[in-house]
Amino acid sequence: MQKHKPLIEKLFAKNYQLIDGTDEVFELDLALWEYEVLSKEELINRSAYLKLVDGVETTHFKTCNLQNLEEVHKNSSFRTKVFWLFLILSG
């Protein structure tokens, strides 16, 4: 019997890593499309789903990883703040 190989390992080279939580079918499909169409440099600068490309953190990952919740809140629109407040209070 052959050893099982996870789907992600079948789709992407070992030196590529998806952002944690990228597990919806449509996300995997878009990530694979990026992987197949864009160059390494383009992936580093433009990928929405990859965390690492050949060991280099992507711009999207670095941006999201460095942004703290206070900054997100400060830059959110009034409608967005009300939406989240409603969700929290109705919880």
N, C-alpha and C positions, 0 to 999 in steps of 0.2 A: 504494500500500500504506500502511495506517495504521501509525503508530509504536506499538511495543509499550509497554503500560503495566503495570508490576508489580502483582500482585494486592493487595498491601498498600495501594498508592496508589488502587486501585479501591474498597477497603473503607473506608478511613479518610481523613478530611480531612487536608490537609497540616500543619495545626497540632497534630496528634496523633501521638505516636510510641510504638511498642511497646517494651517492655523488651528489650534485646539477648538473643537466643537464643529468643525467642518465635516458634517456627517449626513446631511440631507442629500438625497439623490440628485436634486437639481444643482446643489453646491458642488458635488463631486463631478457632475457633468461639466459645469462651467470651469472648474479647476483643471480638469483634463483638457478642455478646449484651450485654455490659456497655455498649458504645458506643451501642447502639440503645435500651437501656432506661433507663440512668442519666443524670441531668442532669450538666452540667459539674462542678458542686460535688460531687456524689456520686462522680463518676469520680475527681476529685482525692483525695477522702477514702477511697474504697473499692476502686478498681480494683486487680486483681491482675496485670494484664497490660500496662497502659499506663505508660510512663515520663513522658511529657509530655502534658498536656491544655491546649491553647491556650497552649503555652509554659510552663506551670506544672508543676513536678515533683510527681508523685503521692506521697502519704504512704507507700505501700508501697515505691516506688522509693527514697525518701529513707531509710527505715528500713533496707532491705537494703544500701544504698550506704554508710551510716555505720557499720554493724556490722562490726567487724573479726573475723578468725578466732579470735583469743584470746578474745573475748567470746562467740562462738558456742560454742567449746569449753568455756568455764567454765560456761555455762548448759545444756549438753547433759546428758542423763541418762547414767548409767553404761552402760546397754545400748547407747546410741548411740555412745559412745566405744569400747566393745569392738567393735562392728560395724565402725567405720571402721578401727580398729587391725587387725582381722582382714583387711579388704580390702587394707590397705597391705602387711601382712606376707605375704599370699598372692599378691600382685601379680604 
